[in-house]
Amino acid sequence: MSTQLASFTEDFRRAMGLFPTGVAVVSAGSGERTEAVTASSLTSVSLDPLLVLVSIKATGRLCEAIDSAAGFAVNVLSAEQRALSDLFAAHERPRGLLAQQQLGGVVAPSGHLLVPGAVFSLECRTEHRYPGGDHVLFLGRVGALHTAEPARSPLVHHRGAYTALPH
């Protein structure tokens, strides 16, 4: 990558950091097949049918796990779950049973892990898969929604750091 392109890429990254986003852990599978990663690219796409879009690194383990399982779960983290965000953002993040244990081990009817204490979790079946540069865009049909009781404040990422919103 040229120095000019690298500089533009960093400028772009900083500019996108000005856009506050929620923080989620996307998971696929359970038990020995558990894969999960922290993601901030989550978009509501449609209400009829219920569709969401997540962006996952194309060369990552989670991409393969979503393809294999034909679905995934999205767990929007609460302000108290920063440590989970950090853990599953790491390149050497847990996988398999260790990942399931770290996430709390709640296996949804879809077979994917739900994170206890998350603001909300979605169980999704892959509707479409699109190439997106160095990522893959997964369009998921929402089959189930789980919300925290009591309601929790979301974990938010802005300007390269975590922050939280009051609920």
C-alpha positions in Angstrom: 0.0 0.0 0.0 1.4 3.4 -1.0 2.1 6.0 1.7 -0.6 8.3 0.2 -3.2 5.5 0.2 -2.2 4.5 3.8 -2.7 8.1 4.9 -6.1 8.3 3.2 -7.1 5.0 4.8 -6.2 6.3 8.3 -8.0 9.6 7.5 -11.1 7.6 6.5 -10.9 5.5 9.7 -10.7 8.6 11.9 -13.6 10.2 10.0 -15.8 7.1 10.5 -14.8 7.2 14.2 -16.7 10.4 14.5 -19.9 8.5 13.8 -21.0 6.9 17.2 -22.0 3.3 16.9 -23.4 0.6 19.2 -21.2 -2.4 19.9 -22.3 -5.9 19.4 -20.9 -9.4 19.6 -21.9 -11.5 16.6 -21.8 -15.2 17.2 -22.4 -18.4 15.2 -22.7 -21.9 16.4 -22.3 -23.3 19.9 -20.1 -25.7 21.9 -16.9 -26.6 20.1 -18.2 -24.8 17.0 -18.6 -21.4 18.7 -17.2 -18.4 16.9 -17.8 -14.8 17.9 -16.4 -11.4 17.2 -17.1 -7.8 18.3 -18.7 -5.7 15.5 -20.0 -2.2 15.2 -21.4 -2.6 11.7 -25.0 -3.4 12.4 -27.9 -2.0 10.4 -31.6 -2.4 10.5 -32.7 -3.0 6.9 -36.4 -3.9 6.7 -39.4 -4.3 8.9 -41.3 -6.5 6.4 -39.6 -8.9 6.4 -37.4 -8.2 9.5 -33.9 -8.0 8.2 -30.5 -6.8 9.6 -27.1 -6.4 8.0 -23.8 -7.2 9.6 -20.3 -6.7 8.1 -17.8 -9.4 9.0 -14.1 -9.7 7.9 -14.0 -11.9 4.9 -10.9 -13.9 6.0 -12.1 -14.3 9.6 -13.2 -17.5 11.3 -16.7 -16.1 12.0 -17.4 -15.6 8.3 -16.8 -19.4 7.8 -18.9 -20.2 10.8 -21.9 -18.1 9.6 -21.7 -19.8 6.2 -21.6 -23.2 7.8 -24.4 -22.5 10.3 -26.5 -20.6 7.7 -27.2 -18.0 10.4 -25.9 -16.0 13.4 -26.9 -14.1 16.5 -26.3 -10.4 17.2 -25.9 -9.4 20.8 -25.9 -5.6 21.4 -23.7 -5.1 24.4 -24.7 -3.0 27.5 -22.4 -0.4 29.0 -21.3 -2.9 31.6 -20.0 -5.4 29.0 -16.9 -3.5 27.8 -14.7 -6.4 28.8 -16.6 -8.7 26.5 -16.2 -6.2 23.7 -12.4 -6.0 24.2 -12.1 -9.8 24.5 -13.9 -10.6 21.3 -12.3 -7.7 19.4 -8.8 -9.3 19.9 -7.2 -11.2 17.0 -6.6 -14.1 19.4 -10.1 -14.2 20.8 -11.6 -17.3 22.4 -13.3 -19.9 20.3 -15.2 -23.1 20.9 -16.2 -24.0 24.4 -14.0 -21.2 25.9 -15.9 -18.6 23.8 -19.2 -20.1 24.9 -18.1 -19.9 28.5 -16.8 -16.3 28.2 -20.1 -15.2 26.6 -22.2 -16.9 29.3 -23.2 -20.1 27.5 -26.8 -19.4 26.7 -27.6 -21.4 23.5 -30.7 -20.1 21.7 -33.1 -22.3 19.9 -31.3 -21.3 16.6 -28.2 -23.0 18.0 -26.3 -19.7 18.4 -25.1 -18.1 21.6 -27.0 -15.3 23.3 -25.1 -13.0 25.7 -26.9 -12.6 29.0 -27.2 -9.0 30.0 -27.1 -7.7 26.4 -29.4 -4.8 25.6 -31.0 -7.1 23.1 -30.1 -10.1 21.0 -31.3 -11.2 17.6 -31.4 -14.7 16.2 -30.9 -14.5 12.4 -31.0 -16.9 9.5 -28.7 -15.8 6.6 -31.0 -14.5 3.8 -28.2 -13.2 1.5 -24.4 -12.9 1.5 -22.6 -10.1 -0.4 -18.9 -9.4 -1.0 -17.9 -6.0 0.4 -14.2 -5.4 -0.2 -12.3 -7.0 2.7 -15.6 -7.9 4.4 -18.7 -9.9 3.7 -22.1 -8.4 4.3 -24.6 -10.8 5.8 -28.2 -10.0 5.4 -30.0 -11.9 8.2 -33.7 -12.6 8.6 -34.6 -12.0 12.2 -36.4 -15.1 13.7 -36.3 -14.1 17.4 -35.7 -11.0 19.5 -34.6 -11.1 23.2 -34.5 -7.9 25.3 -32.9 -7.4 28.7 -35.1 -7.0 31.7 -34.6 -4.5 33.2 -33.6 -2.3 30.3 -29.9 -1.5 30.0 -27.8 1.3 28.6 -25.9 0.4 25.4 -22.2 0.4 25.0 -21.2 3.0 22.4 -18.0 3.5 20.5 -17.1 7.1 19.4 -13.7 8.7 18.5 -11.8 5.5 19.1 -13.1 5.1 22.7 -16.1 3.6 24.6 -18.8 5.7 26.0 -22.3 5.0 27.2 -25.7 6.6 26.9 -28.2 6.8 29.8 -31.3 4.7 29.4 
